[in-house]
Amino acid sequence: MSELKDLQDRLHQFAIERDWEQFHAPKNLAMALIVEAAELVEHFQWLNESQSENLTEEKLQEVGHELADIFIYSLRLAQRLDIDLLETVKEKMAINEKKYPAEKVKGSAKKYTEYV
């Protein structure tokens, strides 16, 4: 938990030092997150499944950087909205365990509404 908070504090300080807090409204951070997610998708856009699982080292690094950007914006957004991200992930996992019980969904890609 401390590492995540330390990272959020470092990201916050980074923004303050550059006078970027003025641009980091939740709306703007959410939009930036989506832009970064789109940049991640670009790396996989025309690949088949096998190709997407066998990226070159260079491509893996690029994908990693996009994932880092997504994580950064997620952390900043959670911080700006005072959301405890680790606790919320635990809550969401509990919800997902109920929505998708292993004995009902194992091996299926169906949405939970299709088997309820």
C-alpha positions as CSV (number, residue, x, y, z in Angstrom):
1,M,0.0,0.0,0.0
2,S,2.8,2.4,0.9
3,E,4.5,1.9,-2.5
4,L,1.3,2.9,-4.3
5,K,0.8,5.9,-2.1
6,D,4.4,6.9,-2.6
7,L,4.0,6.6,-6.4
8,Q,0.9,8.7,-6.3
9,D,2.7,11.3,-4.2
10,R,5.6,11.3,-6.7
11,L,3.2,11.8,-9.7
12,H,1.5,14.6,-7.8
13,Q,4.8,16.3,-7.1
14,F,5.8,15.9,-10.8
15,A,2.6,17.7,-11.9
16,I,3.0,20.4,-9.3
17,E,6.6,21.1,-10.3
18,R,5.5,21.6,-13.9
19,D,2.3,23.6,-12.9
20,W,0.2,20.9,-14.5
21,E,-2.3,20.5,-11.7
22,Q,-4.4,23.1,-13.4
23,F,-4.9,20.6,-16.3
24,H,-5.4,17.5,-14.1
25,A,-9.1,17.8,-13.5
26,P,-10.8,14.4,-13.3
27,K,-12.4,14.9,-16.7
28,N,-9.1,15.7,-18.3
29,L,-7.3,12.7,-16.6
30,A,-10.1,10.4,-17.7
31,M,-9.8,11.6,-21.3
32,A,-6.0,11.3,-21.2
33,L,-6.4,7.7,-19.9
34,I,-8.6,6.8,-22.9
35,V,-6.1,8.3,-25.3
36,E,-3.3,6.2,-23.8
37,A,-5.6,3.1,-24.0
38,A,-6.1,3.8,-27.7
39,E,-2.3,4.1,-28.2
40,L,-2.0,0.7,-26.5
41,V,-4.6,-0.8,-28.9
42,E,-2.7,0.5,-31.9
43,H,0.1,-1.9,-31.2
44,F,-2.3,-4.8,-31.6
45,Q,-4.6,-3.5,-34.2
46,W,-3.7,-5.6,-37.2
47,L,-2.1,-8.6,-35.5
48,N,-3.6,-12.0,-35.2
49,E,-3.8,-13.8,-31.8
50,S,-0.5,-15.6,-32.3
51,Q,1.4,-12.4,-33.3
52,S,-0.1,-10.5,-30.4
53,E,1.3,-13.1,-28.0
54,N,4.8,-13.1,-29.6
55,L,5.9,-9.4,-29.6
56,T,9.5,-8.4,-30.3
57,E,11.5,-7.0,-27.4
58,E,11.1,-3.5,-28.9
59,K,7.4,-3.9,-29.2
60,L,7.1,-5.2,-25.7
61,Q,8.9,-2.1,-24.4
62,E,6.6,0.2,-26.3
63,V,3.5,-1.7,-25.0
64,G,4.9,-1.5,-21.5
65,H,5.3,2.2,-21.8
66,E,1.7,2.6,-22.9
67,L,0.6,0.4,-20.0
68,A,2.6,2.6,-17.7
69,D,0.9,5.7,-19.1
70,I,-2.5,4.1,-18.4
71,F,-1.4,3.2,-14.9
72,I,-0.1,6.7,-14.3
73,Y,-3.4,8.4,-15.4
74,S,-5.4,5.8,-13.4
75,L,-3.4,6.6,-10.3
76,R,-3.7,10.4,-10.7
77,L,-7.5,10.1,-11.4
78,A,-8.0,8.0,-8.2
79,Q,-5.9,10.5,-6.2
80,R,-7.8,13.5,-7.5
81,L,-11.1,11.8,-6.7
82,D,-9.9,10.5,-3.3
83,I,-10.5,6.9,-4.3
84,D,-8.5,4.2,-2.5
85,L,-7.6,2.2,-5.6
86,L,-6.3,-0.9,-3.8
87,E,-9.5,-1.1,-1.7
88,T,-11.7,-0.5,-4.7
89,V,-10.0,-3.3,-6.7
90,K,-10.6,-5.7,-3.8
91,E,-14.3,-4.7,-3.7
92,K,-14.6,-5.1,-7.5
93,M,-12.9,-8.5,-7.4
94,A,-15.5,-9.6,-4.8
95,I,-18.3,-8.3,-7.1
96,N,-16.8,-10.1,-10.1
97,E,-16.5,-13.4,-8.1
98,K,-20.2,-13.2,-7.5
99,K,-21.1,-12.2,-11.1
100,Y,-18.8,-14.8,-12.6
101,P,-18.9,-17.9,-10.4
102,A,-16.2,-20.3,-11.6
103,E,-18.5,-23.3,-11.6
104,K,-20.9,-21.5,-14.1
105,V,-18.4,-19.6,-16.3
106,K,-15.4,-21.8,-16.5
107,G,-14.2,-21.8,-20.2
108,S,-16.9,-19.4,-21.4
109,A,-16.4,-15.9,-22.7
110,K,-20.1,-15.1,-22.3
111,K,-21.2,-12.0,-20.4
112,Y,-22.7,-12.6,-17.0
113,T,-26.1,-11.6,-18.3
114,E,-26.1,-14.5,-20.7
115,Y,-26.0,-17.3,-18.1
116,V,-27.9,-15.8,-15.2
